[in-house]
Amino acid sequence: MNGPSYYDVGATLADALDTLIVDQRIQPQLAMKVLENFDRVTSERLRTDVKAKMSFKGHLSTYRFCDDVWTFVIKDVVMKLDGGESIDVGKFKIVACNSKKSGE
């Protein structure tokens, strides 16, 4: 299963930053600041700019809660998009965590 495209962009950004650190072109602290900013901006843009909606129905296969992270695996999923289009998906995974850091 492919992840959302911003995961791919984030992973590529992290790889590029790692290369710059290894080549001693930037400090690790700067790389962490860049990644934190990427996460913050991506989260904010998804929250404010994405208006599409989707609903889904399926059979809950497994679920778990570990380290403040919920994971749900749903099988035989039917997704319904805004325009009424339906998509059949064999397996759908949801990973959810608290958006606030502990102690906030």
Biopython code that builds the backbone (N, CA, C, O; Angstrom):
import numpy as np
from Bio.PDB.StructureBuilder import StructureBuilder

atoms = [
    (1, "MET", "N", (0.853, -1.178, 0.000)),
    (1, "MET", "CA", (0.000, 0.000, 0.000)),
    (1, "MET", "C", (0.894, 1.236, 0.000)),
    (1, "MET", "O", (1.816, 1.345, 0.808)),
    (2, "ASN", "N", (0.618, 2.152, -0.901)),
    (2, "ASN", "CA", (1.382, 3.391, -0.967)),
    (2, "ASN", "C", (0.841, 4.388, 0.040)),
    (2, "ASN", "O", (-0.362, 4.457, 0.288)),
    (3, "GLY", "N", (1.755, 5.160, 0.616)),
    (3, "GLY", "CA", (1.341, 6.189, 1.563)),
    (3, "GLY", "C", (0.960, 7.456, 0.832)),
    (3, "GLY", "O", (1.132, 7.556, -0.383)),
    (4, "PRO", "N", (0.444, 8.420, 1.566)),
    (4, "PRO", "CA", (0.128, 9.709, 0.939)),
    (4, "PRO", "C", (1.376, 10.334, 0.332)),
    (4, "PRO", "O", (2.493, 10.079, 0.784)),
    (5, "SER", "N", (1.178, 11.154, -0.697)),
    (5, "SER", "CA", (2.327, 11.723, -1.403)),
    (5, "SER", "C", (3.182, 12.598, -0.510)),
    (5, "SER", "O", (4.388, 12.699, -0.739)),
    (6, "TYR", "N", (2.594, 13.251, 0.523)),
    (6, "TYR", "CA", (3.431, 14.083, 1.378)),
    (6, "TYR", "C", (4.380, 13.231, 2.220)),
    (6, "TYR", "O", (5.404, 13.732, 2.682)),
    (7, "TYR", "N", (4.055, 11.939, 2.430)),
    (7, "TYR", "CA", (5.007, 11.046, 3.095)),
    (7, "TYR", "C", (6.235, 10.870, 2.211)),
    (7, "TYR", "O", (7.368, 10.912, 2.691)),
    (8, "ASP", "N", (5.998, 10.669, 0.901)),
    (8, "ASP", "CA", (7.107, 10.504, -0.035)),
    (8, "ASP", "C", (7.967, 11.760, -0.075)),
    (8, "ASP", "O", (9.195, 11.673, -0.085)),
    (9, "VAL", "N", (7.336, 12.916, -0.096)),
    (9, "VAL", "CA", (8.077, 14.181, -0.110)),
    (9, "VAL", "C", (8.873, 14.332, 1.183)),
    (9, "VAL", "O", (10.035, 14.735, 1.153)),
    (10, "GLY", "N", (8.252, 14.012, 2.320)),
    (10, "GLY", "CA", (8.938, 14.095, 3.614)),
    (10, "GLY", "C", (10.115, 13.143, 3.704)),
    (10, "GLY", "O", (11.173, 13.508, 4.217)),
    (11, "ALA", "N", (9.939, 11.915, 3.207)),
    (11, "ALA", "CA", (11.031, 10.936, 3.228)),
    (11, "ALA", "C", (12.175, 11.387, 2.327)),
    (11, "ALA", "O", (13.344, 11.242, 2.682)),
    (12, "THR", "N", (11.837, 11.933, 1.165)),
    (12, "THR", "CA", (12.861, 12.437, 0.250)),
    (12, "THR", "C", (13.593, 13.627, 0.860)),
    (12, "THR", "O", (14.811, 13.743, 0.731)),
    (13, "LEU", "N", (12.853, 14.506, 1.521)),
    (13, "LEU", "CA", (13.470, 15.644, 2.207)),
    (13, "LEU", "C", (14.426, 15.156, 3.294)),
    (13, "LEU", "O", (15.539, 15.668, 3.414)),
    (14, "ALA", "N", (14.002, 14.175, 4.081)),
    (14, "ALA", "CA", (14.860, 13.634, 5.142)),
    (14, "ALA", "C", (16.124, 13.011, 4.555)),
    (14, "ALA", "O", (17.212, 13.191, 5.102)),
    (15, "ASP", "N", (15.991, 12.278, 3.443)),
    (15, "ASP", "CA", (17.165, 11.688, 2.788)),
    (15, "ASP", "C", (18.122, 12.769, 2.291)),
    (15, "ASP", "O", (19.337, 12.647, 2.448)),
    (16, "ALA", "N", (17.575, 13.822, 1.694)),
    (16, "ALA", "CA", (18.420, 14.913, 1.198)),
    (16, "ALA", "C", (19.140, 15.604, 2.350)),
    (16, "ALA", "O", (20.320, 15.936, 2.241)),
    (17, "LEU", "N", (18.427, 15.819, 3.452)),
    (17, "LEU", "CA", (19.056, 16.447, 4.618)),
    (17, "LEU", "C", (20.144, 15.551, 5.206)),
    (17, "LEU", "O", (21.197, 16.040, 5.615)),
    (18, "ASP", "N", (19.892, 14.239, 5.249)),
    (18, "ASP", "CA", (20.919, 13.301, 5.733)),
    (18, "ASP", "C", (22.180, 13.381, 4.880)),
    (18, "ASP", "O", (23.294, 13.357, 5.403)),
    (19, "THR", "N", (21.999, 13.477, 3.569)),
    (19, "THR", "CA", (23.147, 13.598, 2.668)),
    (19, "THR", "C", (23.922, 14.881, 2.958)),
    (19, "THR", "O", (25.153, 14.870, 2.989)),
    (20, "LEU", "N", (23.211, 15.978, 3.169)),
    (20, "LEU", "CA", (23.878, 17.245, 3.480)),
    (20, "LEU", "C", (24.625, 17.177, 4.811)),
    (20, "LEU", "O", (25.695, 17.767, 4.954)),
    (21, "ILE", "N", (24.068, 16.465, 5.776)),
    (21, "ILE", "CA", (24.749, 16.302, 7.070)),
    (21, "ILE", "C", (26.011, 15.474, 6.903)),
    (21, "ILE", "O", (27.069, 15.838, 7.417)),
    (22, "VAL", "N", (25.903, 14.354, 6.181)),
    (22, "VAL", "CA", (27.067, 13.481, 5.962)),
    (22, "VAL", "C", (28.166, 14.228, 5.216)),
    (22, "VAL", "O", (29.349, 14.059, 5.511)),
    (23, "ASP", "N", (27.773, 15.059, 4.243)),
    (23, "ASP", "CA", (28.746, 15.856, 3.481)),
    (23, "ASP", "C", (29.226, 17.075, 4.259)),
    (23, "ASP", "O", (30.020, 17.864, 3.747)),
    (24, "GLN", "N", (28.754, 17.234, 5.488)),
    (24, "GLN", "CA", (29.104, 18.338, 6.381)),
    (24, "GLN", "C", (28.783, 19.704, 5.771)),
    (24, "GLN", "O", (29.522, 20.672, 5.954)),
    (25, "ARG", "N", (27.668, 19.762, 5.042)),
    (25, "ARG", "CA", (27.240, 21.028, 4.457)),
    (25, "ARG", "C", (26.248, 21.753, 5.357)),
    (25, "ARG", "O", (26.095, 22.970, 5.263)),
    (26, "ILE", "N", (25.562, 20.993, 6.245)),
    (26, "ILE", "CA", (24.680, 21.601, 7.244)),
    (26, "ILE", "C", (24.853, 20.856, 8.566)),
    (26, "ILE", "O", (25.346, 19.729, 8.600)),
    (27, "GLN", "N", (24.443, 21.499, 9.639)),
    (27, "GLN", "CA", (24.483, 20.889, 10.969)),
    (27, "GLN", "C", (23.198, 20.082, 11.195)),
    (27, "GLN", "O", (22.151, 20.426, 10.647)),
    (28, "PRO", "N", (23.269, 19.017, 11.992)),
    (28, "PRO", "CA", (22.066, 18.221, 12.284)),
    (28, "PRO", "C", (20.927, 19.050, 12.890)),
    (28, "PRO", "O", (19.755, 18.762, 12.646)),
    (29, "GLN", "N", (21.264, 20.072, 13.671)),
    (29, "GLN", "CA", (20.230, 20.910, 14.278)),
    (29, "GLN", "C", (19.405, 21.637, 13.211)),
    (29, "GLN", "O", (18.191, 21.787, 13.351)),
    (30, "LEU", "N", (20.075, 22.083, 12.148)),
    (30, "LEU", "CA", (19.366, 22.755, 11.063)),
    (30, "LEU", "C", (18.433, 21.775, 10.356)),
    (30, "LEU", "O", (17.303, 22.123, 10.014)),
    (31, "ALA", "N", (18.906, 20.560, 10.142)),
    (31, "ALA", "CA", (18.070, 19.540, 9.502)),
    (31, "ALA", "C", (16.811, 19.276, 10.327)),
    (31, "ALA", "O", (15.722, 19.133, 9.770)),
    (32, "MET", "N", (16.954, 19.212, 11.640)),
    (32, "MET", "CA", (15.798, 18.987, 12.512)),
    (32, "MET", "C", (14.815, 20.156, 12.416)),
    (32, "MET", "O", (13.602, 19.944, 12.387)),
    (33, "LYS", "N", (15.329, 21.381, 12.366)),
    (33, "LYS", "CA", (14.460, 22.558, 12.231)),
    (33, "LYS", "C", (13.680, 22.505, 10.910)),
    (33, "LYS", "O", (12.489, 22.812, 10.870)),
    (34, "VAL", "N", (14.372, 22.110, 9.830)),
    (34, "VAL", "CA", (13.719, 22.018, 8.522)),
    (34, "VAL", "C", (12.603, 20.976, 8.564)),
    (34, "VAL", "O", (11.504, 21.229, 8.072)),
    (35, "LEU", "N", (12.877, 19.802, 9.149)),
    (35, "LEU", "CA", (11.862, 18.749, 9.231)),
    (35, "LEU", "C", (10.687, 19.159, 10.116)),
    (35, "LEU", "O", (9.535, 18.869, 9.793)),
    (36, "GLU", "N", (10.973, 19.826, 11.224)),
    (36, "GLU", "CA", (9.894, 20.301, 12.096)),
    (36, "GLU", "C", (9.013, 21.305, 11.358)),
    (36, "GLU", "O", (7.788, 21.264, 11.470)),
    (37, "ASN", "N", (9.638, 22.204, 10.606)),
    (37, "ASN", "CA", (8.884, 23.190, 9.840)),
    (37, "ASN", "C", (8.048, 22.510, 8.754)),
    (37, "ASN", "O", (6.894, 22.880, 8.538)),
    (38, "PHE", "N", (8.622, 21.525, 8.074)),
    (38, "PHE", "CA", (7.889, 20.771, 7.050)),
    (38, "PHE", "C", (6.653, 20.116, 7.662)),
    (38, "PHE", "O", (5.558, 20.218, 7.109)),
    (39, "ASP", "N", (6.824, 19.445, 8.802)),
    (39, "ASP", "CA", (5.696, 18.783, 9.466)),
    (39, "ASP", "C", (4.619, 19.784, 9.865)),
    (39, "ASP", "O", (3.430, 19.535, 9.668)),
    (40, "ARG", "N", (5.034, 20.909, 10.422)),
    (40, "ARG", "CA", (4.086, 21.925, 10.878)),
    (40, "ARG", "C", (3.297, 22.511, 9.707)),
    (40, "ARG", "O", (2.071, 22.602, 9.761)),
    (41, "VAL", "N", (4.004, 22.903, 8.657)),
    (41, "VAL", "CA", (3.354, 23.534, 7.508)),
    (41, "VAL", "C", (2.453, 22.535, 6.780)),
    (41, "VAL", "O", (1.340, 22.882, 6.385)),
    (42, "THR", "N", (2.921, 21.309, 6.602)),
    (42, "THR", "CA", (2.113, 20.291, 5.928)),
    (42, "THR", "C", (0.827, 20.034, 6.697)),
    (42, "THR", "O", (-0.254, 19.974, 6.112)),
    (43, "SER", "N", (0.948, 19.884, 8.002)),
    (43, "SER", "CA", (-0.228, 19.651, 8.838)),
    (43, "SER", "C", (-1.207, 20.816, 8.751)),
    (43, "SER", "O", (-2.414, 20.609, 8.625)),
    (44, "GLU", "N", (-0.693, 22.027, 8.818)),
    (44, "GLU", "CA", (-1.546, 23.217, 8.752)),
    (44, "GLU", "C", (-2.252, 23.322, 7.404)),
    (44, "GLU", "O", (-3.446, 23.617, 7.354)),
    (45, "ARG", "N", (-1.539, 23.086, 6.328)),
    (45, "ARG", "CA", (-2.134, 23.181, 4.988)),
    (45, "ARG", "C", (-3.201, 22.110, 4.783)),
    (45, "ARG", "O", (-4.251, 22.385, 4.203)),
    (46, "LEU", "N", (-2.942, 20.902, 5.252)),
    (46, "LEU", "CA", (-3.953, 19.848, 5.130)),
    (46, "LEU", "C", (-5.205, 20.210, 5.922)),
    (46, "LEU", "O", (-6.323, 19.936, 5.487)),
    (47, "ARG", "N", (-5.012, 20.822, 7.074)),
    (47, "ARG", "CA", (-6.142, 21.183, 7.930)),
    (47, "ARG", "C", (-6.956, 22.337, 7.329)),
    (47, "ARG", "O", (-8.183, 22.337, 7.428)),
    (48, "THR", "N", (-6.290, 23.322, 6.706)),
    (48, "THR", "CA", (-7.003, 24.520, 6.256)),
    (48, "THR", "C", (-7.365, 24.528, 4.772)),
    (48, "THR", "O", (-8.365, 25.140, 4.396)),
    (49, "ASP", "N", (-6.588, 23.871, 3.923)),
    (49, "ASP", "CA", (-6.781, 24.004, 2.485)),
    (49, "ASP", "C", (-7.483, 22.828, 1.813)),
    (49, "ASP", "O", (-8.022, 22.991, 0.718)),
    (50, "VAL", "N", (-7.494, 21.667, 2.423)),
    (50, "VAL", "CA", (-8.120, 20.498, 1.809)),
    (50, "VAL", "C", (-9.582, 20.455, 2.233)),
    (50, "VAL", "O", (-9.890, 20.350, 3.421)),
    (51, "LYS", "N", (-10.474, 20.536, 1.261)),
    (51, "LYS", "CA", (-11.908, 20.596, 1.554)),
    (51, "LYS", "C", (-12.651, 19.331, 1.125)),
    (51, "LYS", "O", (-13.837, 19.194, 1.425)),
    (52, "ALA", "N", (-11.995, 18.415, 0.442)),
    (52, "ALA", "CA", (-12.652, 17.197, -0.033)),
    (52, "ALA", "C", (-13.019, 16.299, 1.142)),
    (52, "ALA", "O", (-12.348, 16.292, 2.174)),
    (53, "LYS", "N", (-14.090, 15.548, 0.965)),
    (53, "LYS", "CA", (-14.528, 14.621, 2.005)),
    (53, "LYS", "C", (-14.655, 13.227, 1.419)),
    (53, "LYS", "O", (-14.856, 13.049, 0.218)),
    (54, "MET", "N", (-14.531, 12.240, 2.303)),
    (54, "MET", "CA", (-14.636, 10.857, 1.907)),
    (54, "MET", "C", (-15.256, 10.094, 3.067)),
    (54, "MET", "O", (-14.995, 10.405, 4.229)),
    (55, "SER", "N", (-16.068, 9.109, 2.758)),
    (55, "SER", "CA", (-16.564, 8.204, 3.794)),
    (55, "SER", "C", (-16.173, 6.793, 3.381)),
    (55, "SER", "O", (-15.942, 6.521, 2.203)),
    (56, "PHE", "N", (-16.102, 5.905, 4.353)),
    (56, "PHE", "CA", (-15.739, 4.531, 4.021)),
    (56, "PHE", "C", (-16.478, 3.567, 4.929)),
    (56, "PHE", "O", (-16.898, 3.907, 6.035)),
    (57, "LYS", "N", (-16.622, 2.345, 4.420)),
    (57, "LYS", "CA", (-17.258, 1.283, 5.178)),
    (57, "LYS", "C", (-16.483, 0.004, 4.890)),
    (57, "LYS", "O", (-16.131, -0.264, 3.741)),
    (58, "GLY", "N", (-16.216, -0.786, 5.924)),
    (58, "GLY", "CA", (-15.483, -2.028, 5.754)),
    (58, "GLY", "C", (-15.542, -2.861, 7.012)),
    (58, "GLY", "O", (-16.318, -2.577, 7.924)),
    (59, "HIS", "N", (-14.712, -3.895, 7.058)),
    (59, "HIS", "CA", (-14.665, -4.807, 8.198)),
    (59, "HIS", "C", (-13.360, -4.585, 8.958)),
    (59, "HIS", "O", (-12.272, -4.719, 8.397)),
    (60, "LEU", "N", (-13.481, -4.243, 10.245)),
    (60, "LEU", "CA", (-12.296, -4.023, 11.072)),
    (60, "LEU", "C", (-11.573, -5.347, 11.260)),
    (60, "LEU", "O", (-12.124, -6.291, 11.826)),
    (61, "SER", "N", (-10.341, -5.410, 10.784)),
    (61, "SER", "CA", (-9.548, -6.635, 10.879)),
    (61, "SER", "C", (-8.741, -6.658, 12.169)),
    (61, "SER", "O", (-8.832, -7.611, 12.944)),
    (62, "THR", "N", (-7.953, -5.615, 12.403)),
    (62, "THR", "CA", (-7.154, -5.527, 13.633)),
    (62, "THR", "C", (-7.095, -4.080, 14.094)),
    (62, "THR", "O", (-7.249, -3.143, 13.311)),
    (63, "TYR", "N", (-6.867, -3.934, 15.382)),
    (63, "TYR", "CA", (-6.620, -2.608, 15.940)),
    (63, "TYR", "C", (-5.655, -2.748, 17.101)),
    (63, "TYR", "O", (-5.598, -3.792, 17.751)),
    (64, "ARG", "N", (-4.899, -1.695, 17.360)),
    (64, "ARG", "CA", (-3.971, -1.704, 18.501)),
    (64, "ARG", "C", (-3.704, -0.265, 18.940)),
    (64, "ARG", "O", (-3.836, 0.687, 18.171)),
    (65, "PHE", "N", (-3.323, -0.154, 20.211)),
    (65, "PHE", "CA", (-2.976, 1.136, 20.797)),
    (65, "PHE", "C", (-1.647, 0.948, 21.501)),
    (65, "PHE", "O", (-1.556, 0.217, 22.487)),
    (66, "CYS", "N", (-0.619, 1.606, 20.997)),
    (66, "CYS", "CA", (0.716, 1.462, 21.574)),
    (66, "CYS", "C", (1.419, 2.809, 21.507)),
    (66, "CYS", "O", (1.418, 3.469, 20.467)),
    (67, "ASP", "N", (2.019, 3.212, 22.619)),
    (67, "ASP", "CA", (2.777, 4.469, 22.673)),
    (67, "ASP", "C", (1.959, 5.661, 22.183)),
    (67, "ASP", "O", (2.454, 6.493, 21.422)),
    (68, "ASP", "N", (0.706, 5.739, 22.624)),
    (68, "ASP", "CA", (-0.191, 6.841, 22.263)),
    (68, "ASP", "C", (-0.517, 6.896, 20.773)),
    (68, "ASP", "O", (-0.860, 7.960, 20.258)),
    (69, "VAL", "N", (-0.416, 5.768, 20.076)),
    (69, "VAL", "CA", (-0.732, 5.705, 18.650)),
    (69, "VAL", "C", (-1.759, 4.597, 18.416)),
    (69, "VAL", "O", (-1.533, 3.446, 18.790)),
    (70, "TRP", "N", (-2.874, 4.944, 17.804)),
    (70, "TRP", "CA", (-3.881, 3.973, 17.410)),
    (70, "TRP", "C", (-3.594, 3.525, 15.985)),
    (70, "TRP", "O", (-3.268, 4.346, 15.127)),
    (71, "THR", "N", (-3.714, 2.226, 15.729)),
    (71, "THR", "CA", (-3.586, 1.680, 14.386)),
    (71, "THR", "C", (-4.800, 0.793, 14.115)),
    (71, "THR", "O", (-5.110, -0.102, 14.901)),
    (72, "PHE", "N", (-5.480, 1.045, 13.007)),
    (72, "PHE", "CA", (-6.635, 0.255, 12.599)),
    (72, "PHE", "C", (-6.365, -0.300, 11.210)),
    (72, "PHE", "O", (-5.929, 0.436, 10.325)),
    (73, "VAL", "N", (-6.618, -1.589, 11.006)),
    (73, "VAL", "CA", (-6.533, -2.193, 9.683)),
    (73, "VAL", "C", (-7.945, -2.645, 9.317)),
    (73, "VAL", "O", (-8.546, -3.462, 10.013)),
    (74, "ILE", "N", (-8.459, -2.110, 8.229)),
    (74, "ILE", "CA", (-9.823, -2.379, 7.791)),
    (74, "ILE", "C", (-9.746, -3.083, 6.438)),
    (74, "ILE", "O", (-9.014, -2.655, 5.546)),
    (75, "LYS", "N", (-10.512, -4.171, 6.293)),
    (75, "LYS", "CA", (-10.495, -4.943, 5.045)),
    (75, "LYS", "C", (-11.820, -4.797, 4.309)),
    (75, "LYS", "O", (-12.837, -4.412, 4.885)),
    (76, "ASP", "N", (-11.777, -5.115, 3.014)),
    (76, "ASP", "CA", (-12.956, -5.049, 2.142)),
    (76, "ASP", "C", (-13.648, -3.688, 2.260)),
    (76, "ASP", "O", (-14.835, -3.602, 2.576)),
    (77, "VAL", "N", (-12.889, -2.647, 2.003)),
    (77, "VAL", "CA", (-13.357, -1.272, 2.198)),
    (77, "VAL", "C", (-13.989, -0.727, 0.917)),
    (77, "VAL", "O", (-13.486, -0.943, -0.185)),
    (78, "VAL", "N", (-15.093, -0.024, 1.090)),
    (78, "VAL", "CA", (-15.704, 0.742, 0.004)),
    (78, "VAL", "C", (-15.620, 2.208, 0.410)),
    (78, "VAL", "O", (-16.190, 2.613, 1.423)),
    (79, "MET", "N", (-14.904, 3.002, -0.390)),
    (79, "MET", "CA", (-14.766, 4.436, -0.133)),
    (79, "MET", "C", (-15.719, 5.188, -1.041)),
    (79, "MET", "O", (-15.833, 4.880, -2.227)),
    (80, "LYS", "N", (-16.402, 6.176, -0.481)),
    (80, "LYS", "CA", (-17.285, 7.032, -1.271)),
    (80, "LYS", "C", (-16.732, 8.446, -1.220)),
    (80, "LYS", "O", (-16.546, 9.016, -0.144)),
    (81, "LEU", "N", (-16.470, 9.006, -2.398)),
    (81, "LEU", "CA", (-15.893, 10.338, -2.515)),
    (81, "LEU", "C", (-16.989, 11.385, -2.671)),
    (81, "LEU", "O", (-18.158, 11.052, -2.863)),
    (82, "ASP", "N", (-16.593, 12.662, -2.587)),
    (82, "ASP", "CA", (-17.535, 13.783, -2.693)),
    (82, "ASP", "C", (-18.456, 13.682, -3.907)),
    (82, "ASP", "O", (-19.661, 13.902, -3.787)),
    (83, "GLY", "N", (-17.912, 13.360, -5.047)),
    (83, "GLY", "CA", (-18.690, 13.328, -6.289)),
    (83, "GLY", "C", (-19.571, 12.106, -6.436)),
    (83, "GLY", "O", (-20.196, 11.934, -7.482)),
    (84, "GLY", "N", (-19.645, 11.242, -5.418)),
    (84, "GLY", "CA", (-20.460, 10.040, -5.490)),
    (84, "GLY", "C", (-19.711, 8.832, -6.021)),
    (84, "GLY", "O", (-20.262, 7.732, -6.065)),
    (85, "GLU", "N", (-18.462, 9.021, -6.424)),
    (85, "GLU", "CA", (-17.653, 7.915, -6.935)),
    (85, "GLU", "C", (-17.329, 6.947, -5.799)),
    (85, "GLU", "O", (-17.019, 7.367, -4.684)),
    (86, "SER", "N", (-17.405, 5.640, -6.093)),
    (86, "SER", "CA", (-17.056, 4.608, -5.112)),
    (86, "SER", "C", (-15.787, 3.902, -5.546)),
    (86, "SER", "O", (-15.580, 3.640, -6.731)),
    (87, "ILE", "N", (-14.940, 3.596, -4.572)),
    (87, "ILE", "CA", (-13.689, 2.886, -4.830)),
    (87, "ILE", "C", (-13.635, 1.694, -3.889)),
    (87, "ILE", "O", (-13.782, 1.848, -2.676)),
    (88, "ASP", "N", (-13.422, 0.499, -4.448)),
    (88, "ASP", "CA", (-13.246, -0.701, -3.631)),
    (88, "ASP", "C", (-11.769, -0.870, -3.323)),
    (88, "ASP", "O", (-10.926, -0.824, -4.219)),
    (89, "VAL", "N", (-11.464, -1.067, -2.047)),
    (89, "VAL", "CA", (-10.082, -1.209, -1.595)),
    (89, "VAL", "C", (-9.987, -2.493, -0.784)),
    (89, "VAL", "O", (-10.842, -2.754, 0.063)),
    (90, "GLY", "N", (-8.967, -3.291, -1.030)),
    (90, "GLY", "CA", (-8.804, -4.542, -0.294)),
    (90, "GLY", "C", (-8.459, -4.329, 1.161)),
    (90, "GLY", "O", (-9.021, -4.981, 2.041)),
    (91, "LYS", "N", (-7.530, -3.413, 1.421)),
    (91, "LYS", "CA", (-7.094, -3.167, 2.799)),
    (91, "LYS", "C", (-6.818, -1.682, 2.967)),
    (91, "LYS", "O", (-6.255, -1.036, 2.083)),
    (92, "PHE", "N", (-7.223, -1.150, 4.118)),
    (92, "PHE", "CA", (-7.095, 0.277, 4.416)),
    (92, "PHE", "C", (-6.529, 0.386, 5.823)),
    (92, "PHE", "O", (-7.070, -0.210, 6.754)),
    (93, "LYS", "N", (-5.453, 1.136, 5.991)),
    (93, "LYS", "CA", (-4.810, 1.265, 7.301)),
    (93, "LYS", "C", (-4.905, 2.709, 7.766)),
    (93, "LYS", "O", (-4.598, 3.638, 7.020)),
    (94, "ILE", "N", (-5.335, 2.883, 9.010)),
    (94, "ILE", "CA", (-5.422, 4.207, 9.616)),
    (94, "ILE", "C", (-4.472, 4.237, 10.803)),
    (94, "ILE", "O", (-4.526, 3.366, 11.671)),
    (95, "VAL", "N", (-3.608, 5.234, 10.839)),
    (95, "VAL", "CA", (-2.709, 5.445, 11.973)),
    (95, "VAL", "C", (-3.038, 6.823, 12.524)),
    (95, "VAL", "O", (-2.975, 7.821, 11.806)),
    (96, "ALA", "N", (-3.388, 6.870, 13.802)),
    (96, "ALA", "CA", (-3.808, 8.133, 14.414)),
    (96, "ALA", "C", (-3.030, 8.371, 15.696)),
    (96, "ALA", "O", (-2.854, 7.464, 16.510)),
    (97, "CYS", "N", (-2.568, 9.600, 15.866)),
    (97, "CYS", "CA", (-1.850, 9.948, 17.091)),
    (97, "CYS", "C", (-2.301, 11.327, 17.549)),
    (97, "CYS", "O", (-2.920, 12.076, 16.794)),
    (98, "ASN", "N", (-1.987, 11.644, 18.770)),
    (98, "ASN", "CA", (-2.335, 12.931, 19.348)),
    (98, "ASN", "C", (-1.538, 14.020, 18.637)),
    (98, "ASN", "O", (-0.328, 13.884, 18.456)),
    (99, "SER", "N", (-2.202, 15.089, 18.237)),
    (99, "SER", "CA", (-1.504, 16.158, 17.525)),
    (99, "SER", "C", (-0.689, 17.042, 18.459)),
    (99, "SER", "O", (0.158, 17.812, 18.004)),
    (100, "LYS", "N", (-0.932, 16.939, 19.734)),
    (100, "LYS", "CA", (-0.172, 17.729, 20.704)),
    (100, "LYS", "C", (0.948, 16.879, 21.294)),
    (100, "LYS", "O", (0.791, 15.675, 21.502)),
    (101, "LYS", "N", (2.073, 17.524, 21.556)),
    (101, "LYS", "CA", (3.177, 16.829, 22.207)),
    (101, "LYS", "C", (2.807, 16.580, 23.656)),
    (101, "LYS", "O", (2.026, 17.336, 24.234)),
    (102, "SER", "N", (3.355, 15.532, 24.249)),
    (102, "SER", "CA", (3.025, 15.234, 25.637)),
    (102, "SER", "C", (3.418, 16.409, 26.524)),
    (102, "SER", "O", (4.471, 17.018, 26.338)),
    (103, "GLY", "N", (2.561, 16.717, 27.486)),
    (103, "GLY", "CA", (2.815, 17.823, 28.391)),
    (103, "GLY", "C", (2.179, 19.129, 27.963)),
    (103, "GLY", "O", (2.231, 20.105, 28.711)),
    (104, "GLU", "N", (1.579, 19.180, 26.780)),
    (104, "GLU", "CA", (0.940, 20.427, 26.316)),
    (104, "GLU", "C", (-0.480, 20.497, 26.806)),
    (104, "GLU", "O", (-1.184, 21.466, 26.523)),
]
sb = StructureBuilder()
sb.init_structure("model")
sb.init_model(0)
sb.init_chain("A")
sb.init_seg("    ")
for serial, (resi, resn, name, xyz) in enumerate(atoms, 1):
    if name == "N":
        sb.init_residue(resn, " ", resi, " ")
    sb.init_atom(name, np.array(xyz, "f"), 0.0, 1.0, " ", f" {name:<3s}", serial, name[0])
structure = sb.get_structure()
